[in-house]
Amino acid sequence: DKGNHRHFMLKEIYEQPIVVAQTLKSYVRRLDEQVSLPTPDFDLGSIRRVTIVACGTSYYAGMVAKYWFEQFARVPVDLDVASEFRYRAPVMEEGGLMIVISQSGETADTLAALRHARAEGQKIAAVVNVPTSTMAREADLLLPTHAGPEIGVASTKAFTCQLAVLAALAANLARAKGRLNPREEKEVVRHLAEAPAAINGALAYDEAIEAMAHLIAPARDVLYLGRGTDYPLALEGALKLKEISYIHAEGYAAGEMKHGPIALIDENVPVIVIAPSGPLFDKTVSNMQEVQARGGKVVLISDYDGIQAAGDGCMATITMPKVHPLIAPIVYAIPVQLLAYHVAVLKGTDVDQPRNLAKSVTVE
Ligand code: M6R
C-alpha cells in the first residue's frame, strides 16, 4: 500500500525518520547513552581486520562505514563489491571479521562472498533488512535493519538504516578496542539520536528539490562530487539517478575531478556537490570552484553556513539542517534520493520498477 504517495519509493523516502529511529532503538540505549549490540559468540575486541562486502547501494553504505571503522576503532578495513571480492584472492587472516550488508539478504554475489569468507575462517556479521533471509541465517552476528519491507527497486530507507546500524557497530568495536571512552560514546549516541529529526528537517525541502529537478531532467550527463563520507554519497546519488531516471551519472571524489573528469565539464553537464560545512568543506568548495571556472553549472547541497559561504554562483542550492559530521551521510542521503525521484517523475519513467532491474539479484 502506497498510502497517499504516488510511488513506493516516495513513501519509503518519507518513512525514514521513523524507521531510522526504530533501528536506532535496537542499537543505542538512550537512558545510559550507550551503544548496545546483540552479543556475538566471539570477542569483538579481538577483531584485527574488517572486510566489508556488498553490492550497489548497500556497498555505498559499506564505504561510509569504512571511514567510521578506521576513524573510531582504528581497525584496518578492506572493502569490495561482492562480485569482485572472491576473484582477487583476498588475504583473510585469523581474527578477521567479514561484514556483509544487504537489504534482501539474498543477493547471490554477497552470499557467495559470505560463504567464501566463512571457509577462510572469518567471523561473519550480517546487516540485513530481511531477518528470515539466507544471509541472516548464515551469520555469526545478525544485525537487522528495521526498515520494514522495501518495495521500490531503488533502495532508500534500507540505506539510511544500514548507516545507523554500521555507525553503532563502529562505536561498539571502538569501545571493545579501548578506543572510545564513556564520554565519547555518549556523544556518539547523542549525535545518532539527532538523526531522525534531522531527516525530517531534510524532508522539509522536498518541494524545493522538486522545483529544482527541472534543471536536471533535461541533462544527458550529471556528475556528483563529494569528499570523505560524502564521496560514497556522491556515488549513491549517481546510482539513484541512473537507475530510475536513465540519465547517465557518475560520482567522483571531489579531488579526483582534476585528474580527468573535469574535461567533461561544460554548461550542459550539471554537477551536484555534496558538501556539509565541516573540516572538509573548504577543500570540496575549491574543487567546486574549479568546475565553475570552466563554465560548469553547480547544485550545492550544504547547510545554511555552507551556502552562505559558497552558494554564490551556483545554479541552485539545497539547504540541509546543520548536523554533526557523523550523521551527515544519513541526512544528506535524503536530498540525493528526492532529487533522483523527482527527475524520474519528470521523465515519466517507471520509478518503482525501472527497466532491466530486479529488487533482489539472485544470480551471480
Ligand atoms: O538486497 P541488497 O542490498 O543486497 O541489494 C544490493 C543491490 O542490488 C541494490 O542496492 C541495488 O543497487 C539497488 N537497486 C540500488 O538502489
Residues whose N, C-alpha, C, O or C-beta is under 5 A from the ligand:
A	BS01	M6R	C55 G56 T57 S58 I101 S102 Q103 S104 G105 T107 V153 A154 S155 K359 V361
